[in-house]
């Protein structure tokens, strides 16, 4: 791929002035990519770009605050970078952002539904409109719109919203099914009691591994996380649905208007709880009330970072 070769060259040229550049390398299985911290030209040779670059590279940036680093991003990753900059969790002058247009990433759970045990997959590659997966039983071809992550079907930001080096021709927004709207419609059609029962059943599967927290680029209060803090003691270590739902509720509220809907929390969940739905619901409330969407406009001020005596859509005087 010419764009990837050009990207690697740009990174090699920038390396002397950077602590490292964060990207992806082939993961432990054909359907995965792993984070790559490039410090030498030999490291850059391992960089990959393609349908398996699902991890959000922005999650590592707060740990590098105070050092100048580079980061390779997809469009959805760049939204997280923008939000981190807006919240002053990273400094723009300390970042060099590399990007290429993203054509979507594969959803391993969808592939597993088609081929079964992912441990049997020996090779995988996207070929135009199909994802080809090789197993001992032969090659299986899945239509790309059945293999890609739901967020990619209707992705409005395939190109980075902030970048210093953008390689390749920008892509138009995707026009596929709006899976997020479909999901919200299903939940909102439920009666409150039915919805609560549904979430209680889903949270019963939770093993409290906190992979959702660790994968989230905007979850940055890990030095005093409610999951472990004892002053105040918000959540006990009891293995009950109440504690599990309490953590997710507080986590979602902390991300209200901040979540960029990259989906890493849900992708990281080992028991497939659709926790992104909680964040999406709160994001829609913030969008409706404050007309703000996280990580989209680098010049915008997050609504919880400012104060208006009178908010246009909040009636405090008509009670």
Helices and strands as residue ranges (DSSP letters): H 2-14, G 15-17, E 21-26, E 33-38, H 41-44, G 57-64, E 69-73, H 75-86, G 92-94, E 95-100, H 108-115, G 118-120, E 123-127, E 130-135, E 138-143, H 144-147, H 150-153, E 165-167, H 179-188, H 192-203, H 211-215, G 222-224, H 241-254, H 264-268, H 276-290, G 303-305
